[in-house]
Amino acid sequence: MKQTVRIVVWEEDGAWLGYHEDYPDYWTQGKTKAELKKNLKELYLDITSGEIPGIRKVEELVIS
């Protein structure tokens, strides 16, 4: 089953940088945009595996 996650990407000084919108503290990079996306997929699997302690995540809070 495919899953879609939102990412933030940009090119800077000849390298591609990016992170997952829900996990902005965990960046990765690539020489090309395709390599960056591959690295972002691997990073997402690492982050969501539960094997890395203390992962910080952006969430929403409803205040009424």
Steps between C-alpha positions, in 0.01 A plus 500: 500500500637840403516783747541869424685736733569871454862608456679833475782513243731765357825534310787685661859535377462209257350256753141400570383526861175393659300371795161353579242762591405306818866460604676832424795426729622213280653618173673310224662588171583368154705592196181487291133542579447128431776407746349735759160333466661157542676624814177652631322164458777323693495770769123467538531125551771555763298766682175304505657163587492577872866403532626857541416641844389858560365580154329842495192541280284795402134447593188714520329611820139613495420764761136577560 
